[in-house]
Amino acid sequence: MFKGSLVALVTPFKNGEVDTNTLRKLVKWHIDQGTDGIVPCGTTGESATLSHEEHHLVISTVVEAAAGKVKVLAGTGSNNTAEAVELTQHAEKAGADGALLICPYYNKPSQEGLYRHFKAIAASVRFPLVPYNIPGRTSVNMLPQTLARLAEDFPNIWGVKEATGDLNQVSRTLEESKGRIQVLSGDDALTLPIMAIGGVGVISVIANLLPKETARLTHLCAQGKWEQAREQHYRLQPLIRSMFLETNPGPVKTAMGMMGLIDPELRLPMVAISGANQEALKKVLETYNLIGETCRKN
């Protein structure tokens, strides 16, 4: 269903509004570059600062632009269960192929609370759901046993986006779920290790910059070409590190602005990255021939 490289797509803004023209161009570019799936309205897409109307607009625009050529996994999570249900139902009606659902943040629910949250969403739709486990953002860790319980009770709980940074937890999730849960890496730096122990792909930030190269890494892993995959893994590491010079999506939007892909506008409380970090980011992009004279000659 959702395998390979899925881009955690940025939401382009222009003068404070969603720039749907650029959004469509980005989707087309990803299709041409071989990206396997599009993930709108995730953390990288600044979903937390989108209104409901904007959220619906972004997902509908991406679905329309994708035109069935690539999978669309729509971000529809919330710390409010009723809101998550509404957003997920809209994504299904809009034609998305599935929904990505961040664990409820700030509330810090128990494992039973997490189970009931995802139970309510799963019961309200029919298409595949992918919980997103990122304790560093949410302050709650959904344990492998909870995921396994959900997958057993609700067949449309398809997988998990794993961003705990804990390979042991990834392994336990695959073990506990007995094949019912597929794992997508939520961390570009861990795509290869996670796929080596049974993961099926990545929801990627750097795919916004190097979609073809990110897809190649996941395809090499899927084909068991581990030596080539390791070479690709290490080639991408400096760029991956640069995406976290400051809080995501500041660096990736700045990079895309330098590449001429978008206007690097952010929505408060996110602000432009510092001048020193912009210079550091520029140097990294130049080494990948993404900006500068070499890029223009190529």
SVG drawing of the C-alpha trace seen along z (x, -y; Angstrom):
<svg xmlns="http://www.w3.org/2000/svg" viewBox="-18 -39 48 52">
<polyline fill="none" stroke="black" stroke-width="0.4" points="0.0,0.0 2.4,-2.8 5.9,-1.8 9.2,-3.3 9.7,-7.1 6.7,-9.2 7.5,-12.9 6.4,-14.8 5.3,-17.7 5.7,-21.3 2.7,-23.6 3.7,-26.6 2.3,-29.9 2.2,-33.3 1.2,-36.4 -0.2,-34.4 -2.4,-32.2 -2.0,-28.6 -0.3,-28.8 -2.3,-26.1 -0.5,-26.8 2.9,-26.0 1.4,-23.0 0.2,-21.5 3.6,-22.1 5.3,-20.3 3.1,-17.3 3.7,-17.1 7.5,-17.4 7.4,-14.5 5.5,-12.3 8.1,-13.1 11.0,-12.4 9.7,-9.0 8.4,-9.7 6.2,-6.8 3.7,-8.8 2.7,-12.3 2.0,-13.1 0.2,-16.5 -0.6,-18.2 1.9,-16.5 4.3,-18.2 6.5,-19.4 3.3,-20.7 2.7,-23.0 -0.6,-21.3 -0.8,-22.6 -1.3,-26.2 -3.7,-25.4 -7.4,-26.2 -9.9,-23.4 -10.7,-25.1 -7.0,-25.3 -6.5,-21.7 -9.3,-20.5 -8.0,-22.7 -4.5,-21.3 -5.6,-17.7 -8.2,-18.1 -5.6,-20.0 -3.0,-17.3 -5.4,-14.5 -6.5,-16.3 -2.9,-17.0 -1.8,-13.4 -4.6,-12.1 -4.1,-8.5 -0.5,-8.4 1.0,-8.2 -0.5,-7.4 -1.8,-10.2 -1.5,-9.7 -3.2,-12.7 -2.2,-14.0 -5.4,-14.3 -4.3,-13.9 -5.2,-16.0 -5.1,-16.0 -8.9,-16.3 -10.4,-13.0 -13.6,-14.5 -11.5,-16.9 -9.3,-14.0 -12.4,-12.0 -13.8,-15.0 -10.5,-15.6 -10.0,-11.9 -13.6,-11.6 -13.0,-14.6 -9.7,-13.1 -11.5,-9.8 -14.3,-11.7 -11.7,-13.8 -10.2,-10.6 -7.0,-10.2 -5.6,-6.7 -5.2,-6.8 -4.6,-9.0 -1.6,-9.7 -2.6,-10.3 -0.2,-11.8 -0.6,-10.6 -2.5,-13.1 -0.1,-15.7 0.0,-17.8 -2.8,-15.7 -0.4,-12.9 -3.1,-10.1 -2.6,-6.7 -2.2,-3.6 -5.9,-3.0 -6.6,-6.6 -4.5,-6.1 -6.3,-2.9 -9.7,-4.6 -8.6,-7.6 -7.5,-5.5 -10.5,-3.1 -12.9,-6.1 -11.1,-7.2 -10.8,-3.6 -14.5,-3.0 -15.5,-6.2 -13.8,-5.4 -12.9,-2.5 -9.6,-3.4 -6.1,-2.6 -4.8,-4.5 -1.2,-5.1 -0.6,-6.3 2.4,-8.5 4.5,-7.9 6.9,-10.8 7.2,-11.2 9.7,-14.1 6.8,-16.2 3.8,-14.7 5.2,-13.7 3.6,-10.3 4.9,-7.0 2.5,-4.5 3.8,-1.1 4.1,1.9 1.4,3.7 -1.1,0.9 -0.4,0.9 -0.8,4.6 -4.1,4.5 -5.4,1.8 -4.3,3.8 -5.9,6.9 -9.2,5.1 -9.2,2.8 -7.9,4.1 -7.7,0.6 -4.9,-0.3 -2.4,0.5 0.9,-0.6 2.9,-3.2 5.2,-6.0 8.0,-5.4 10.0,-8.4 11.0,-7.2 14.6,-6.7 14.5,-3.3 15.2,-0.4 14.3,2.0 10.8,0.5 10.5,0.9 11.6,4.5 9.1,5.1 6.3,3.5 6.9,5.9 7.2,8.8 4.1,8.0 1.9,7.2 2.6,10.5 2.7,8.9 -0.4,6.8 1.5,3.5 3.8,2.2 6.5,-0.3 7.5,-3.5 10.5,-5.3 9.7,-8.8 13.4,-9.8 15.5,-10.0 18.6,-9.1 17.1,-5.7 15.5,-4.7 18.1,-2.1 18.3,-0.5 14.5,-0.4 14.1,1.2 16.9,3.7 14.8,5.1 11.5,5.1 10.3,1.6 8.8,0.8 9.9,-2.8 10.1,-6.3 8.0,-9.5 10.8,-11.8 11.8,-15.4 14.8,-15.4 12.6,-14.0 11.4,-17.6 14.9,-18.3 16.2,-15.1 13.1,-13.0 14.8,-10.8 17.8,-10.0 15.5,-9.3 13.3,-7.0 16.5,-5.2 17.6,-4.5 14.3,-2.8 14.2,-0.8 17.7,0.5 16.7,1.6 13.6,3.3 15.7,5.1 18.2,6.3 21.0,4.4 22.5,3.5 26.0,2.4 24.6,-0.1 22.0,-1.1 24.7,-1.8 26.5,-4.0 23.4,-6.0 22.6,-6.2 25.9,-7.8 25.8,-10.1 22.5,-11.6 23.5,-12.0 25.0,-15.5 21.8,-16.8 19.7,-15.0 21.6,-16.6 21.2,-20.0 17.4,-19.7 17.6,-19.9 19.9,-22.9 16.7,-24.4 13.2,-23.2 11.5,-21.5 10.2,-22.8 12.4,-25.9 15.5,-24.5 13.7,-22.5 11.5,-25.5 14.6,-27.7 16.4,-25.2 13.5,-24.9 13.5,-28.7 17.2,-28.7 16.4,-26.1 13.6,-28.2 10.9,-25.7 8.8,-27.8 8.6,-31.1 10.1,-30.0 7.3,-31.7 6.6,-30.1 3.6,-30.7 4.0,-31.9 5.1,-30.7 7.7,-29.3 10.2,-31.9 13.0,-32.0 16.2,-30.3 19.1,-32.4 21.6,-34.0 24.4,-31.7 22.4,-28.6 21.3,-29.8 24.9,-30.1 25.6,-26.6 22.6,-25.2 23.7,-27.0 27.1,-25.3 25.5,-21.9 23.2,-22.5 26.1,-23.5 27.9,-20.2 24.8,-18.4 24.7,-20.7 21.3,-21.9 22.2,-25.6 25.0,-27.7 26.9,-27.7 27.3,-24.0 23.6,-23.5 22.8,-26.0 25.3,-24.3 23.8,-20.9"/>
</svg>
